[in-house]
Amino acid sequence: MKPAEFPLQDGEGQTWHSFTCRSADGLRLHNRVYGAAHMPHTPVVCLPGLARTAADFHELALHLSAHPKWPRRVLAMDYRGRGRSDYDPDPAHYDVRVEMQDVLDVMTAAGLHEAIFIGTSRGGLITMGLSALRPAVIRGAVLNDIGPVIEAKGIARIKGYVGKLPPVRDAAEAVQLMKRVAGAHFPRLTQQEWQGFAARTFKPGLGGLVPDYDPQLLVSLAAFDLEKPLPVLWPYFEGLGNVPVLSIRGSHSDLLSEATQAEMARRHAGCTLLTVEGEGHAPLLGDQPTLARIAAFVHRAEGERRITAL
């Protein structure tokens, strides 16, 4: 299999189109948009994991934007330094606080006043942060394999590969590398699914394929000192207390524990839980049961009125 055989476009021009705008500091930010701007239902904003891109949400975005009952516009973001967005010359800007502002800038440019957020891992952290910075933009939240307590084991694993993956010669090598890195978390993936996973991780580069993100992302992980307790983020999660939340956890996750997920439901009466069996960090959100569950949640979140404090 040659690099050119990777399905890198995922139907660009037919099922989605690119939307670009500028960040406050001038970087070009790329986004995928599914569906038309005039769709009547509340839009969805999809925020990927640390070293992931908008492409991770392709199946979910197709499902939501073309839903037979509740079609809606879906915007999936490439953060700065990922996918087709510009790389930042200062790696210190690969910071959740900077990326939160980028999300707000993208929403303003796209004419989105509020949305239902679907955040995978880092995207969930950004969503929780936005609940404190700009709560009015959040109509509901899906937190995919992330919560207010982050397990050190998962951070150690992520620190072991982000910014450190070597280039590979071709797609076959890319698939083998992904199996070595993530095979324990996704034991049920078919060969075709591994090919898709690898295609959304690598891009053509000098001499073969390279990861589709700035290697300097590793700087953003330097702040995690695994010899000290990791920060606890319950106040940010509680910022979502006036909107419905769906917490998704992979059964093999090493970043979100069952205990933390259960505590999320205990503290937030509007938080429902979903475990995706046979997947780890983070669930791929592409199987039919998960797609249906998310679509039903999004529809419910759209219909619920915000809970306001007396």
LINCOR-V136338 format. One record per run of one state. SS is the DSSP state (H for helix, E for strand, - for the rest). FROM is the first residue (numbers start at 1). TO is the last residue. If there is no record, write none. Layout:
<<SS;FROM;TO> <SS;FROM;TO>>
This chain:
<<-;1;2> <H;3;5> <-;6;11> <E;12;12> <-;13;15> <E;16;22> <-;23;27> <E;28;34> <-;35;43> <E;44;47> <-;48;53> <H;54;65> <-;66;73> <E;74;77> <-;78;81> <E;82;82> <-;83;90> <H;91;93> <-;94;95> <H;96;110> <-;111;114> <E;115;120> <-;121;121> <H;122;133> <-;134;134> <H;135;137> <E;138;144> <-;145;151> <H;152;159> <-;160;167> <E;168;168> <-;169;170> <H;171;182> <-;183;190> <H;191;199> <-;200;201> <E;202;205> <-;206;207> <E;208;211> <-;212;212> <E;213;213> <-;214;214> <H;215;221> <-;222;233> <H;234;238> <-;239;243> <E;244;250> <-;251;257> <H;258;267> <-;268;270> <E;271;276> <-;277;287> <H;288;303> <-;304;310>>
